[in-house]
Amino acid sequence: MSEPRRVAILGSTGSIGTQALEVIAANPETFCVVALCAGANAALLAEQVAQFQPELVGIRDDDAAPLLRQRLGDIGQLGSTGSQTQGEPEILTGPEAAEYIAEHSGADVVLNAVTGSIGLKPTLAALRSGATLALANKESLVVGGTLVQQAVQRPGQVVPVDSEHSALSQALASGRHQKGLCAHPETGNTGLTSESEVAKLILTASGGPFRGWSAEQLADVTPAQALAHPTWNMGRVVTTNSATMVNKALEVIEAHLLFDVPLSSIDVVVHPQSVVHSMVQYVDGSTIAQASPPDMRLPIALALGFPNRVPGAAAACDFSSAASWEFEPLDHSAFPAVQLAKQAATSSATHMAVYNAANEQAVAAFHTGRLPFTGILATVEQVLAQHTDVPQDRADLDAVLSAEDWARRTADELIGAPSPAAQGAVR
């Protein structure tokens, strides 16, 4: 029997991280945890350390580090002095903890479940290490773009965790499409690629809490309403992004980068049941869909075990009972996020970094009562309109980070009140 696959989880106390640990706990012969990293939730992180016994532990918030050490001491994971002794985990603190763990944990798989564009550096670090990157942090790919593409060392090194992209990778396996970051590790770029074989990638969206609402109705949306997602339980930023369709817009750009399919060939369809997670339409008229009840443990397990499947990771569809699946077009007039992202992605190498950063600022402003719901996308559009193009050959890490900083400042100026930078969190 082979050794368990060594896994490092960045964002271990968030929704994706906790579900990944459920998958690992249910499959101890297949996976083991070597590193955990969180943002500020020291209490939950300490419980995870006690259960999974990682070698490395990180926490981004320096202010939360003393509580983490205290909790670990209380449960016997650190010596009485609160410092590391032999056989106890090494503790890293501060903003660079996730990046260090991604590169130096010795993991076979690094799950990046960080929220926001701060996930870019850990993504690049994981790729440098040679580990398989199970990518749940879509912002790092959307913002980093070519930086991430250039950092990939082998076919299959990047495996998507988002249910939509996991579905697309599975549906593409029925054809000969071997392009992009998600080329299968056993086949790679074999030369079998037919550029015209794939007619469309179709990403499904639940429609969120405001499916069917007009632009006028959205004007008075409250933060509580925006966080009442009908299907998924996510953090504040991702849930709000789902309500505005920004999350789907980022997924469209992510699909373009992962699978090397033109943006013009990627569509979004609203599917409120969230059972069909995405589809691939081929030139002969065939449409291949991946379907399963909404449960993130399935794509998480597939990413951790790729290219192998994990038996019993989640429940399958029950076709013994009657069920109906609905599909309807996305109302781009009420939800302009997807079209705006496509325009940004084709403008320059840093426009999507600006899109994402401005959105994070606007979401923070919305939740503190400084911006209406419809003002989120309006602010993003205004910031993009002011952004100066950066040539492709200048799209290095410094250029991307500089564009983000500028976008945050500009968004705050447009919103009209100062606020802390909404730079995401290692959950």
N, C-alpha and C positions, 0 to 999 in steps of 0.2 A: 504494500500500500504506500502511495506517495505521501510525502510530508504535507501537512496542512498549508494552504496558501497564506502567506504573511500579509496582513492588511494594516494600513495606517489610515485613520479617519480624521479628516480635517473638518471641523464643524460637527463634532460628535454629539452635542447636546441639542441640536436642531432636529427638525422633522425627519430629514433624510438620514442624518447620523444615527438617531435613535432606532429607526427602522432597520438600518444596516446592521446594527448590533443585535437586533432581534433575529435577523437572518443568520448571523454568525453564531449566536447562542444556540440556534436550532440545528446547526451543522458543525459541531466542534471537530469532527474528523476532516472537514473540508477547509475550514478557515481558522486562523488564530489572529488575535489582535496584538500588534507590536507597538503601536503608537496611537494616542488620542490627543486631539487638540480642540479647545473650545474658545469662546469669546470671553464671557464673563460669568457663566453659570457654574461657579465653583462647587456648589453643593451637589449638583447632578454629576458633574465631571468626577468628583471624588467617589461617588457610588459606582460609576462606570469603571473606574480604575480598580476598585475593590473586586468587582465581578470578573474583569477580563485580564487583569494583571499585565498591562503593557509595560514595555521597557522604557518608553519615552512618553512624557506627558507635557502638553503645552497649554498655556492660557494667555490670550492676547492682552487682556486688561491687567495692567500691573497692579491696580488697586484691588483686584480680586485674588491676586496671588497669595497674600497672607491667609485668607480664608481657606483657600485650597490646601495649603500646607497644614493648617489647623485641622481641617476635616480629615485629611489623609493620616495625620497623627492620631486622631481620635479613633479611627477604624484600624489602626495598626499597620498602615501602609508606609509610614515614615517613622524614623526613630524619635525618641522623646525630645531631641533637640530640634526636630523639624527639618533636619538635613538628610541628604541621601546617604544610606549605608549600603553595603554589599547586598545585592538581591532585591533592592528597592528601586522604584522607577526614578529616572532622571527627570527633573522638572525644569521646563523652559518657560520664561515669561516674556511678555512684550510683543510688539507688532511683528517681529521677525520669527516668532516661534513656529508658526505654520510653515513658513518657507524652509526653515532648517529641518523640520521633521519630514517634509516632503522629499528632501534631497538626501537626508542622512539616516533615516530610520531603518534602512535595509529591507523595506517592504517590497513584496512582489507586486502588490496593488496599492495605489494611493487613491482613496476616495476623497475627492475635493467637493465637499458639501458646504463650503463657505458661501455666505450671502454677499453679493455685491462684487464690485470690480477689484476689491482688495484680494480676490482670489487669483488674480493674474500672476503675481510673483510665485505663489505656491504651485500653480499649474506649470509654469516654466521650470521650476525646481524639480518637480516630479518627473517631467520629461527628461531633464538632464540626468537624473539618477538612473534612467533606463527602465524604471518600473512601469507597469501598465497604469494608465491614468483613467480611473472611473470618474467621469466628469459630470457632476451635478451643478457645478458653478458655471452656468451658461455665459455669465457676464465676462469671464476671463477670455473666452474664445471670441465673443462678440467684440469686446474692446481690443483684445490683443491681435485678432485677425491673423495676418501673415506672420507675426512673431511666434504664435503658437504653431502654425503650419511649419515654419522653418525649424522649430525645436523638436519636432517628431523624428524619432530615430528609426522606426521600423513600422511596417504595416500592422495594424491592430493594436498599436500602443495606446490609442485613445478609444475608449468605449463609452458611449453616451449612457447617462442614467435617466435623463428626462424620459418620461413614458413615450412621448411622441417620437423622439429620435431613436429610442430603443425599438419602437415599432417599425420605423422606416428601415433601420438596419436589418431587421428580420424579414421585412417584405422585399428588400432589395436582394436578399440571398436567393430568391426564386429566379432571379435573372443573372446576367453576366456583368453587372455594374461593379467594377473594382476600383473606382476612382475615389479620391478624397482621403481624409484622415481615417475613415472607418473601413478601409480595405481589409479584407479578412487576412489574418496572419498566416494562414496556410496557403493562400493563393497570391495575395499582394497584387501588384500591378502586372498582371500576366500577359497583357497585350490582347486579351479577349474583349476589352471594353468596346462597346458600341455606343458612341456618343449620342446616337439618336434612339437608343433602345428605350430609355426612360422618357416618357412624355411629360409626366408631372409627379411631383411630390405633393401630397395633400395632407396637411396637418389639421387635425381636429381640435376644436376648442369647445369647452362646455358651454360657453356663453356667459359664464360667471353669474353674479347676482342680478345683472341688469340686461339679460337677454331680452330682446324685443323692445327695449327702451329707445326713445328718440333722443336726439341731442338736447332738445328742450327739457325733457324730463330729467336728464342727467345733471342739469345745472344745480339742483338743490340736494344732491346726494351727500349724506353724512359719512364720516369715517366709520361709524358702526355698520352702516349699510354696506360700505365697500368691503368690509372684512367678513361679511356673512356669505362666504363662498358655499354654493350648494353641494359641492362634491369633495373638494380637497381641503385638508387641514394644513395650512402653511403659515409661515411667519408674516409679519405685517407688510414688509416690502413686497414679497412675492404675491401675497393675496391682493394687495392693492393693484399691483401690476396686472394681475389676472382680470381685475374688474375694469381696468382701462384698456385692456388688450395689449399693453406694452409687453407683458410676458410672452404673448404669442408672437409679437413682432420680433422680440429677441430670438425666439425659437426659429422663426423663418430665416433669420440671418445665420443662426447656428447651423441649421440644416444645409444652407448654401455652402458653408465652410466645411462642414463634416463630410458631405457627400459630393462636393464639386458639381452641383447642379445649378444652372443659372437661376437667378432670382425670378426671372420672368416665368420660370417653370415650376414655381412653388406657390401653392394656393392654400387658403385657410377656409375650412368649412365648420359651421357650428353643429355640434353633436351633443345635445344636453345629457344624454345617458352616460357619456364618458366610458363606453365599453370598447368602441373602435378607437384605437389610440392614434392611428395615422394610416395612410394608404399610399401605395405607389401605383400609378397608372402607366401602363406600357403602351408603346406605339401600336400594338396590334389590337388594342381595345380592352385588354385584361386589366383589372384593378385588383391588386393584392392588398388585403387588410390584415392587421394584427388585432385580435380582439381578446379581452379578458376583463373581468370585473375590476373597477378602479381600486388598485392596491399597489402602492409603490414598491412593495417588497419584491414583486416580480422583476421589474427592470433593474432594481438594485442587485438582486441575486444574479441576474444574467451578467451584469457588469462585473461583479466580483469574481464570478466563475468563468468568464468568457475565455474561450469559445464554448465551454461546456455549460449545460443547463443544470440547475439545482432542483432535484425532484421535490415536489410539494412546496415550492417557494410561496405559492399563493393559490387561492381557489380558482378553478376554471369556470367558464361559462356553463350554466345549467340549461340545456336545451330541452329538458323534459317539461318545462313550464313555458307557457306563452309569454312572449316578450316583443316589444316593438322598439326599433331604433330609428331615430329621426335625424335628418340632415337638412340644414338650411344655409343659405349664403350669409356671409358676414356683412353687416351694414357698415360700410366704410365711411359713410357720412357721419354716423354717430360715434364710430370708433376708428379714428384715422391713424391709429398707432402703426399698423402694419405698412400702409402705404408710405408714411413718413419715414419709417426705418429703411424701407427699400430705397427711397431717394437718398437717404443719408449714406447708406452702404456703397452706393455707386458714385458718391461725390468725392471722397478722398479716403485716405488710409486712417484718418483720425476722426471722421465725422461720427462714427458709431460710438467712439469713446465719449464724444461730446453729448450725443443723444442719451447715453446711459447715465452719465454724471448729472446732466441737467434734470433728468427724470428723478434720480435719487433725491436731489435737492427739493424738487417740486413735491414729491411724495411726503417728505418730511414736513414741508410747509402746509400741505393739506391736512395732515394729522395734528398739527398744532393750531389749526384754525386760521392760518394766514393766506390760504389759497383755496378757491372752490375746486370741486372735483374736475370740472371741465378746464380749469386753469392749469392742470398738470400738463396736458399735451400742448396747450397753448404756449406755455412757458418753454417747453422743449423745442417747439417750432421756432420761437423767437430767438432762442440761443443758437440753434443751428443756422439761422439766417445770418447771424453775425460772425459765424466761424470762418476763418480764412483757411483755404485749402492747404494741406501739407502734402508735398510730393511723395509719391510712393517710396522713393529711395531715402526719405527721411523718416520713415515710419518705424523708428527704433523705440525702445522702451521709454527713453527720456521724452521723445516727442508725444507718445501716447499719454504719459503721466502729466506732461505739461498741458496738453489739451484738456485733460480731465480737470486739472486745477482751474484753468481758465473758465471752463464751463460751469463749475460750481460757483465761482465768484460772480460770473455774469448772471447766472440764474438767481442768486441771492439779491443782486442789484435790481433785477426785474421784478422780483417778488416784493421787494421794498422793505424788507426787515432782515436784520442779521440772524443767522442761525448756524449752529455747528455743522460742519461738513457731514453730509449723510453718506458715509463711506462704507456702509454695509457692516457686517459683523461676522466673526467666526462663531457660529452658533454652538 
